[in-house]
Amino acid sequence: MSTAKKFAGQTAVYGISTIASRVLTFFLTPLYTWAYPTAAYGILTTMYSYVSMTNALLSFGMETTFFRYLNKHAGNKQRVYNNAFASVFAITIIFLLCSLPFIGSIANFVDISHTQKIASKGIHVAAATGTTHADFVKYVYLFLSIVIIDAWCAIPFAKIRADGRPSRYGLIKLASVLVFIAFNVSFIVVIPFWLKHDLLGSGWIMQWYTKGWVGYVFVSELISSIVTLLLLLPELLKIRFDFDKAMLWNMYSYSWPVLIANLSYLVNENMDKILLGKLLPHGSLNDVGIYGACAKISLFLSIFVNAFRLGAEPFFFNHAKNKNAGQTYARIMDYFVIAVCVIFIALIANIQILKYFVHGANATQTALYWTGLRVIPPLVFGYVSLGIYMNLSVWYKLSDQTKYGLYISGIGAILTIVLNVIFIPKYSYMASAWVSLIAYATMMILSYLWGQKNYPIPYNLKKNLAYIISSAIVVYLSFYVFNRNIYIGDAMLLLYAAVAFYFERANLKAIFKR
């Protein structure tokens, strides 16, 4: 089997499991927007933004480091695994001990609905969001538990990927998502139905159940994380108290720039939602909710990018020593660019269908959500740039120059923060969408320029640029000129795919004949 076919096979398995998990989770979006007011959805968006960044902090970039050190110490894989998990475990314990004394302060910081301040003026914000300041304290406890458990799962998941077992990886992820969905549906739909009809046990349920409480989403997340940890017990039980201090410090040295790079990436991904709540007036939760809900539609391209990363990272490290590795990476880039461009066009062409996944409990609330559809083209184009950047980032990981990942992501994070601070007060969430695109495009360009100087890979620059620019033109025509007409949009999608196939048909035949 050719390396390209093997890579495609592994990525397909990761992709199917990731897509299945993400799509199932995506179907919770209409449930949330139906069950909770727009402002309450803003709370969900904000809390998950903080969690994403905390997850990166606790994993400390150790997943990438784990793959690199498996490649460098092929005869000592068990010790690499031991060291990687021990480092993450130590960080989580330190984080927990530092966080517990300041729960109240953390709750004040993340409470963008300003419940405590507004309540002191006699205004009850809970009527609009279903959340009080005391609830934010509970949310912080819940999320501390979630991020710590998720961090403990990170290295066992990386081991499964390194062992070439994408099916096990996918099944655990899928089981976790199904548990999460089941408890969400139970808390939001089943229990209210049960109480409404006064079924058996309703009296007991009414003692603890609070209708419309956003916290049940977080409770469901915690249960899902616990189930995931239990399913990973076979990998956890393989950990041995056999550490190599020299290797451990070298791993930390390699991983801290990766950590900063990951944090910077997540700043780009989440800081816009946090800053919307901080920089806009007290009614900002509506804007955060609209932006967060509409951004979910761009999830499909994000899914593909993440599936690619899961398959690509171990593959790139495993093939780094091959004499034709550069040509292989360049070929993968060619087809990755085509794939993300086709998905980009497909999402925008069918926006009039996808928008129905974001609807409120009534026509007024639905119309409020749909005002945010304008953010989708720049957000999805940003994910195109991000995906290409992730593909390009192989050069600094393979050459042990992870400091460049820090520089690139750091510049992206600075752009995200500075431009959002400048433009959010005037343009609200539209500023966030365009800033996201600017940050990711800048990271993509910098990675290519520095990569060609330090670790040249023969990418087909002109061809890739032609696909990217032409896809942007098609999207502009579909969304703005033809006013989201689904028939014209899909016709242009089919034409774009047909042209791409025509020009790539010879290369595709050569690959699949091997």
C-alpha positions as CSV (number, residue, x, y, z in Angstrom):
1,M,0.0,0.0,0.0
2,S,1.4,3.5,-0.9
3,T,2.1,6.0,1.8
4,A,-0.6,8.2,0.4
5,K,-3.2,5.5,0.4
6,K,-2.2,4.5,4.0
7,F,-2.5,8.1,5.1
8,A,-5.8,8.5,3.4
9,G,-7.1,5.3,5.1
10,Q,-6.1,6.4,8.6
11,T,-7.4,9.9,8.1
12,A,-10.7,8.4,6.7
13,V,-11.2,6.4,9.9
14,Y,-10.3,9.4,12.1
15,G,-12.5,11.5,9.9
16,I,-15.5,9.2,10.1
17,S,-15.3,9.0,13.9
18,T,-14.7,12.7,14.3
19,I,-17.4,13.7,11.9
20,A,-19.9,11.3,13.5
21,S,-19.1,12.7,17.0
22,R,-19.1,16.3,15.9
23,V,-22.3,16.0,13.8
24,L,-24.1,14.4,16.7
25,T,-22.9,17.2,19.0
26,F,-23.9,19.7,16.3
27,F,-27.5,18.5,16.5
28,L,-27.6,19.7,20.1
29,T,-27.3,23.3,18.8
30,P,-30.9,23.5,17.7
31,L,-31.9,21.9,21.0
32,Y,-30.0,24.6,23.0
33,T,-31.3,27.5,20.9
34,W,-34.8,26.2,21.3
35,A,-34.6,25.5,25.0
36,Y,-32.6,28.5,26.2
37,P,-32.9,32.2,25.5
38,T,-30.3,33.8,23.3
39,A,-28.5,35.3,26.3
40,A,-28.3,31.9,28.0
41,Y,-26.7,30.5,24.8
42,G,-24.2,33.3,25.2
43,I,-23.3,31.8,28.6
44,L,-22.7,28.4,27.0
45,T,-20.5,29.9,24.3
46,T,-18.4,31.9,26.8
47,M,-17.9,29.0,29.3
48,Y,-16.8,26.6,26.6
49,S,-14.4,29.2,25.3
50,Y,-12.6,29.3,28.6
51,V,-12.6,25.5,28.8
52,S,-10.9,25.1,25.4
53,M,-8.0,27.3,26.5
54,T,-7.7,25.6,29.8
55,N,-7.6,22.2,28.2
56,A,-4.6,23.4,26.1
57,L,-2.9,24.7,29.2
58,L,-3.2,21.4,31.1
59,S,-2.2,19.1,28.3
60,F,0.9,21.3,27.9
61,G,1.5,20.5,24.3
62,M,2.5,17.0,25.4
63,E,0.6,15.2,22.7
64,T,2.8,16.5,20.0
65,T,5.8,16.0,22.2
66,F,4.8,12.4,22.8
67,F,4.7,11.7,19.0
68,R,8.1,13.4,18.5
69,Y,9.8,11.4,21.3
70,L,8.3,8.1,20.2
71,N,10.1,8.8,16.9
72,K,13.3,9.8,18.6
73,H,13.3,7.0,21.1
74,A,11.7,4.1,19.2
75,G,13.3,1.5,21.5
76,N,12.0,3.1,24.7
77,K,8.3,3.8,23.9
78,Q,7.0,2.8,27.4
79,R,9.2,5.3,29.2
80,V,8.1,8.1,26.8
81,Y,4.5,7.2,27.6
82,N,5.2,7.2,31.3
83,N,6.9,10.6,31.2
84,A,4.3,12.2,29.0
85,F,1.4,11.1,31.3
86,A,3.3,12.0,34.5
87,S,4.0,15.5,33.3
88,V,0.3,16.1,32.5
89,F,-0.8,14.6,35.8
90,A,1.5,16.8,37.8
91,I,0.4,20.0,36.0
92,T,-3.3,19.2,36.6
93,I,-2.7,18.7,40.4
94,I,-0.8,22.0,40.6
95,F,-3.5,23.7,38.6
96,L,-6.2,22.3,40.9
97,L,-4.4,23.4,44.1
98,C,-3.9,26.9,42.7
99,S,-7.5,27.2,41.6
100,L,-9.6,26.0,44.5
101,P,-8.8,28.9,46.9
102,F,-10.0,31.4,44.2
103,I,-13.2,29.8,43.0
104,G,-15.3,33.0,43.8
105,S,-12.9,35.3,42.0
106,I,-12.8,33.0,39.0
107,A,-16.6,33.0,38.9
108,N,-16.7,36.8,39.0
109,F,-14.3,36.9,36.1
110,V,-16.2,34.5,33.8
111,D,-19.6,36.0,34.7
112,I,-20.1,38.2,31.6
113,S,-23.8,38.6,32.5
114,H,-22.6,40.6,35.5
115,T,-25.3,38.9,37.6
116,Q,-23.9,40.0,41.0
117,K,-23.4,43.7,39.9
118,I,-26.9,43.9,38.3
119,A,-28.6,42.1,41.2
120,S,-27.3,44.8,43.6
121,K,-29.3,47.3,41.5
122,G,-32.5,45.3,41.9
123,I,-32.4,43.8,38.4
124,H,-32.8,40.1,38.1
125,V,-30.8,38.9,35.1
126,A,-31.7,35.3,35.9
127,A,-35.0,35.9,34.3
128,A,-33.3,36.3,31.0
129,T,-30.5,33.8,31.3
130,G,-31.7,31.3,33.9
131,T,-28.4,31.9,35.8
132,T,-27.4,33.6,39.0
133,H,-24.0,34.4,40.4
134,A,-24.2,31.3,42.6
135,D,-24.7,29.3,39.5
136,F,-21.4,30.6,38.0
137,V,-19.6,29.3,41.1
138,K,-21.1,25.9,40.4
139,Y,-20.1,26.1,36.7
140,V,-16.5,26.8,37.8
141,Y,-16.5,23.7,40.0
142,L,-18.0,21.6,37.2
143,F,-15.5,22.8,34.6
144,L,-12.5,22.3,36.9
145,S,-13.5,18.7,37.1
146,I,-14.1,18.5,33.3
147,V,-10.8,20.0,32.3
148,I,-8.7,17.9,34.7
149,I,-10.3,14.6,33.6
150,D,-10.0,15.6,29.9
151,A,-6.3,16.3,30.5
152,W,-5.8,12.9,32.0
153,C,-7.3,11.4,28.9
154,A,-5.1,13.3,26.4
155,I,-2.0,11.1,26.5
156,P,-3.9,7.7,26.5
157,F,-5.7,9.0,23.4
158,A,-2.4,9.9,21.9
159,K,-1.0,6.4,22.6
160,I,-4.0,4.9,20.8
161,R,-3.2,7.1,17.8
162,A,0.5,6.2,17.9
163,D,-0.4,2.5,18.1
164,G,-2.3,2.9,14.9
165,R,-5.7,2.0,16.4
166,P,-8.0,4.6,14.9
167,S,-11.1,2.4,15.4
168,R,-10.6,2.2,19.1
169,Y,-10.0,5.9,19.2
170,G,-13.2,6.6,17.3
171,L,-15.4,4.2,19.3
172,I,-14.4,5.8,22.6
173,K,-15.0,9.3,21.2
174,L,-18.3,8.2,19.8
175,A,-19.4,6.6,23.1
176,S,-18.4,9.8,25.0
177,V,-20.5,11.9,22.7
178,L,-23.5,9.6,22.9
179,V,-23.4,9.8,26.7
180,F,-23.2,13.6,26.5
181,I,-26.2,13.7,24.1
182,A,-28.2,11.3,26.1
183,F,-27.9,13.3,29.3
184,N,-28.6,16.6,27.5
185,V,-31.8,15.2,26.0
186,S,-32.8,13.7,29.4
187,F,-32.3,17.0,31.3
188,I,-33.7,19.3,28.6
189,V,-36.5,17.2,27.1
190,V,-37.3,14.0,28.9
191,I,-37.5,15.3,32.5
192,P,-39.7,18.3,31.7
193,F,-42.0,15.9,29.8
194,W,-41.9,13.5,32.8
195,L,-42.8,16.3,35.2
196,K,-45.5,17.8,33.0
197,H,-47.3,14.4,32.9
198,D,-46.7,13.7,36.6
199,L,-45.2,10.3,35.9
200,L,-43.7,8.0,38.5
201,G,-41.0,9.6,40.6
202,S,-42.0,13.2,39.7
203,G,-42.1,14.2,43.3
204,W,-38.5,13.1,43.9
205,I,-37.2,14.8,40.6
206,M,-38.9,18.1,41.6
207,Q,-36.8,18.2,44.7
208,W,-33.6,18.7,42.7
209,Y,-34.5,19.6,39.2
210,T,-34.6,23.3,38.0
211,K,-36.2,23.8,34.6
212,G,-34.2,25.9,32.1
213,W,-30.9,25.7,34.1
214,V,-28.0,26.0,31.7
215,G,-25.8,24.0,34.2
216,Y,-27.3,20.7,33.1
217,V,-25.3,21.0,29.8
218,F,-22.1,21.2,32.0
219,V,-23.3,18.3,34.2
220,S,-23.7,16.2,31.0
221,E,-20.2,17.2,29.9
222,L,-18.7,16.0,33.2
223,I,-20.5,12.6,33.1
224,S,-19.3,12.2,29.5
225,S,-15.7,12.9,30.6
226,I,-15.9,10.4,33.4
227,V,-17.2,7.7,31.1
228,T,-14.3,8.5,28.7
229,L,-11.8,8.1,31.5
230,L,-13.3,4.7,32.4
231,L,-13.1,3.5,28.8
232,L,-9.4,4.5,28.7
233,L,-8.6,2.4,31.7
234,P,-6.7,-0.3,29.6
235,E,-4.3,2.4,28.5
236,L,-4.1,4.0,31.9
237,L,-3.2,0.7,33.5
238,K,-0.2,0.4,31.2
239,I,1.4,3.4,32.9
240,R,4.5,2.5,35.0
241,F,6.3,4.5,37.6
242,D,9.5,4.4,35.5
243,F,10.6,7.9,34.6
244,D,13.7,9.3,33.0
245,K,14.4,12.8,34.4
246,A,16.7,13.8,31.6
247,M,14.1,12.8,29.0
248,L,11.3,14.5,31.0
249,W,13.1,17.8,31.1
250,N,13.9,17.5,27.4
251,M,10.3,16.8,26.7
252,Y,9.3,19.9,28.7
253,S,11.8,21.9,26.6
254,Y,10.3,20.7,23.4
255,S,6.7,21.0,24.5
256,W,6.5,24.5,26.1
257,P,6.7,26.3,22.8
258,V,4.0,23.9,21.5
259,L,1.9,24.8,24.5
260,I,2.3,28.5,23.8
261,A,1.5,27.8,20.1
262,N,-1.6,25.8,21.1
263,L,-2.7,28.5,23.5
264,S,-2.2,31.1,20.9
265,Y,-4.3,29.1,18.4
266,L,-7.1,28.7,21.0
267,V,-6.9,32.5,21.8
268,N,-7.6,33.0,18.0
269,E,-10.4,30.4,18.3
270,N,-12.1,31.6,21.5
271,M,-11.0,35.1,22.6
272,D,-13.4,36.8,20.2
273,K,-16.3,35.3,22.1
274,I,-14.9,36.2,25.4
275,L,-14.1,39.8,24.3
276,L,-17.6,40.2,22.9
277,G,-18.9,39.7,26.4
278,K,-16.3,42.0,28.0
279,L,-16.3,44.9,25.5
280,L,-20.0,45.2,24.7
281,P,-22.7,46.6,27.1
282,H,-24.6,44.4,29.6
283,G,-26.9,43.2,26.8
284,S,-23.9,41.7,25.0
285,L,-24.9,38.1,25.9
286,N,-27.4,38.3,23.0
287,D,-24.6,39.1,20.6
288,V,-22.4,36.4,22.0
289,G,-25.2,33.9,21.7
290,I,-26.0,34.8,18.1
291,Y,-22.3,34.7,17.1
292,G,-21.7,31.4,18.9
293,A,-24.7,29.7,17.4
294,C,-24.0,30.9,13.8
295,A,-20.4,30.0,14.1
296,K,-21.5,26.4,14.7
297,I,-22.4,26.2,11.0
298,S,-18.7,26.6,10.2
299,L,-18.1,23.5,12.3
300,F,-18.2,21.1,9.3
301,L,-14.9,22.5,7.9
302,S,-13.4,22.5,11.4
303,I,-14.3,18.8,11.7
304,F,-12.4,18.0,8.5
305,V,-9.4,20.0,9.7
306,N,-9.3,18.3,13.0
307,A,-9.7,14.8,11.4
308,F,-6.8,15.7,9.1
309,R,-4.7,16.7,12.1
310,L,-5.4,13.5,14.0
311,G,-4.3,11.3,11.0
312,A,-1.5,13.6,9.9
313,E,0.5,14.2,13.0
314,P,1.6,10.6,13.7
315,F,1.9,10.0,9.9
316,F,4.2,12.9,9.3
317,F,6.5,11.9,12.2
318,N,6.6,8.2,11.1
319,H,7.6,9.2,7.5
320,A,10.0,12.0,8.4
321,K,13.1,9.8,7.6
322,N,11.9,8.7,4.2
323,K,14.0,10.2,1.4
324,N,10.9,11.3,-0.5
325,A,9.1,12.7,2.6
326,G,9.0,16.2,1.2
327,Q,7.2,15.1,-2.0
328,T,4.7,13.1,0.0
329,Y,3.9,16.1,2.2
330,A,3.5,18.3,-0.8
331,R,1.1,15.9,-2.5
332,I,-1.0,15.6,0.7
333,M,-1.1,19.4,0.8
334,D,-2.4,19.5,-2.8
335,Y,-5.4,17.3,-2.1
336,F,-6.0,18.9,1.3
337,V,-6.4,22.3,-0.3
338,I,-8.8,21.0,-2.8
339,A,-10.9,19.2,-0.1
340,V,-11.1,22.3,2.2
341,C,-12.0,24.5,-0.8
342,V,-14.8,22.2,-1.9
343,I,-16.2,22.0,1.7
344,F,-15.9,25.8,1.9
345,I,-18.1,26.3,-1.2
346,A,-20.5,23.5,-0.2
347,L,-21.2,25.1,3.2
348,I,-21.9,28.6,1.8
349,A,-23.9,27.2,-1.2
350,N,-26.3,25.4,1.2
351,I,-26.5,28.1,3.9
352,Q,-30.2,28.4,3.4
353,I,-30.7,24.8,4.5
354,L,-28.0,24.8,7.3
355,K,-29.5,27.9,8.9
356,Y,-32.4,25.9,10.1
357,F,-30.1,24.2,12.6
358,V,-30.0,27.5,14.4
359,H,-33.5,28.5,15.4
360,G,-35.2,29.8,18.5
361,A,-38.3,28.8,20.4
362,N,-40.3,31.3,18.3
363,A,-40.1,33.3,15.1
364,T,-38.7,36.4,16.8
365,Q,-35.9,34.5,18.4
366,T,-35.1,32.6,15.2
367,A,-34.9,35.9,13.2
368,L,-32.5,37.2,15.9
369,Y,-30.2,34.2,15.3
370,W,-30.4,34.5,11.6
371,T,-29.1,38.1,11.6
372,G,-25.7,36.6,12.4
373,L,-25.5,34.4,9.2
374,R,-23.2,37.1,7.7
375,V,-20.3,35.9,9.9
376,I,-20.2,32.5,8.2
377,P,-18.2,33.2,5.0
378,P,-15.3,34.9,6.7
379,L,-15.3,32.3,9.5
380,V,-15.2,29.4,7.2
381,F,-12.5,31.0,5.0
382,G,-10.6,31.4,8.2
383,Y,-10.8,27.7,8.8
384,V,-9.5,27.1,5.3
385,S,-6.4,29.2,6.3
386,L,-6.1,27.4,9.6
387,G,-6.2,24.0,8.0
388,I,-3.5,24.9,5.6
389,Y,-1.4,26.4,8.4
390,M,-1.8,23.1,10.4
391,N,-0.6,21.2,7.3
392,L,2.4,23.6,6.9
393,S,3.3,23.4,10.5
394,V,4.9,20.0,9.9
395,W,8.2,21.7,9.1
396,Y,8.9,23.2,12.6
397,K,7.7,20.0,14.4
398,L,10.0,17.7,12.4
399,S,13.0,20.0,12.6
400,D,12.6,20.5,16.4
401,Q,12.1,24.3,15.8
402,T,8.9,24.5,17.8
403,K,9.8,28.1,18.7
404,Y,8.5,29.1,15.3
405,G,5.1,27.7,16.2
406,L,5.2,29.9,19.2
407,Y,6.1,33.0,17.1
408,I,3.5,32.3,14.4
409,S,0.6,31.5,16.8
410,G,1.7,34.4,19.1
411,I,1.5,36.9,16.2
412,G,-2.0,35.4,15.4
413,A,-3.1,35.8,19.0
414,I,-1.8,39.4,19.2
415,L,-3.7,40.2,16.1
416,T,-6.9,38.6,17.4
417,I,-6.8,40.5,20.7
418,V,-5.7,43.9,19.4
419,L,-8.1,44.0,16.4
420,N,-11.0,42.7,18.4
421,V,-10.4,45.3,21.1
422,I,-10.3,48.0,18.5
423,F,-13.3,46.9,16.3
424,I,-15.7,45.0,18.5
425,P,-17.2,48.2,20.2
426,K,-18.1,49.5,16.8
427,Y,-18.9,46.4,14.7
428,S,-19.7,43.8,17.3
429,Y,-19.5,40.1,16.1
430,M,-18.8,41.0,12.4
431,A,-15.5,42.4,13.6
432,S,-14.7,39.1,15.3
433,A,-15.5,37.1,12.2
434,W,-13.2,39.1,9.9
435,V,-10.4,39.3,12.6
436,S,-10.5,35.5,12.8
437,L,-9.9,35.3,9.0
438,I,-7.1,37.9,9.2
439,A,-5.3,36.1,12.1
440,Y,-5.4,32.7,10.4
441,A,-4.4,33.9,7.0
442,T,-1.4,35.7,8.6
443,M,-0.4,32.5,10.4
444,M,-0.7,30.5,7.2
445,I,1.5,33.0,5.2
446,L,4.2,33.3,7.9
447,S,4.4,29.5,8.3
448,Y,4.9,29.0,4.6
449,L,7.6,31.8,4.3
450,W,9.6,30.7,7.3
451,G,9.1,27.0,6.5
452,Q,10.6,27.4,3.0
453,K,13.7,29.0,4.6
454,N,14.2,26.5,7.4
455,Y,12.8,23.2,6.1
456,P,12.0,23.5,2.4
457,I,9.1,21.3,1.1
458,P,8.3,21.5,-2.6
459,Y,4.6,22.7,-2.3
460,N,2.8,23.5,-5.5
461,L,2.2,27.2,-4.6
462,K,0.7,28.4,-7.8
463,K,-1.8,25.6,-8.1
464,N,-2.8,25.8,-4.4
465,L,-3.3,29.5,-4.6
466,A,-5.4,29.1,-7.8
467,Y,-7.8,26.7,-5.9
468,I,-8.0,29.0,-2.8
469,I,-8.6,32.2,-4.7
470,S,-11.2,30.6,-7.1
471,S,-13.1,29.1,-4.1
472,A,-13.3,32.5,-2.5
473,I,-14.6,34.0,-5.7
474,V,-17.3,31.3,-6.0
475,V,-18.3,31.9,-2.4
476,Y,-18.5,35.6,-2.9
477,L,-20.8,35.1,-5.9
478,S,-22.9,32.5,-4.2
479,F,-23.5,34.5,-0.9
480,Y,-23.5,38.1,-2.0
481,V,-24.2,38.4,-5.7
482,F,-26.7,35.6,-6.1
483,N,-28.1,36.2,-2.5
484,R,-27.6,32.6,-1.2
485,N,-29.7,31.0,-4.0
486,I,-29.2,27.3,-3.3
487,Y,-29.6,26.2,-6.9
488,I,-27.0,28.6,-8.3
489,G,-24.7,27.9,-5.4
490,D,-24.8,24.1,-5.8
491,A,-24.4,24.4,-9.6
492,M,-21.2,26.4,-9.0
493,L,-20.1,23.8,-6.4
494,L,-20.5,21.0,-9.0
495,L,-18.7,23.0,-11.6
496,Y,-15.8,23.7,-9.3
497,A,-15.5,20.0,-8.2
498,A,-15.7,18.9,-11.9
499,V,-12.9,21.3,-12.9
500,A,-10.7,20.2,-10.0
501,F,-11.3,16.5,-10.9
502,Y,-10.4,17.2,-14.5
503,F,-7.1,18.8,-13.7
504,E,-6.2,16.1,-11.0
505,R,-7.5,13.0,-12.7
506,A,-4.1,11.8,-13.9
507,N,-2.5,12.1,-10.4
508,L,-5.5,10.4,-8.8
509,K,-5.3,7.5,-11.2
510,A,-1.6,7.1,-10.5
511,I,-2.2,7.0,-6.7
512,F,-5.0,4.5,-6.7
513,K,-3.2,2.1,-9.1
514,R,-0.4,1.6,-6.6
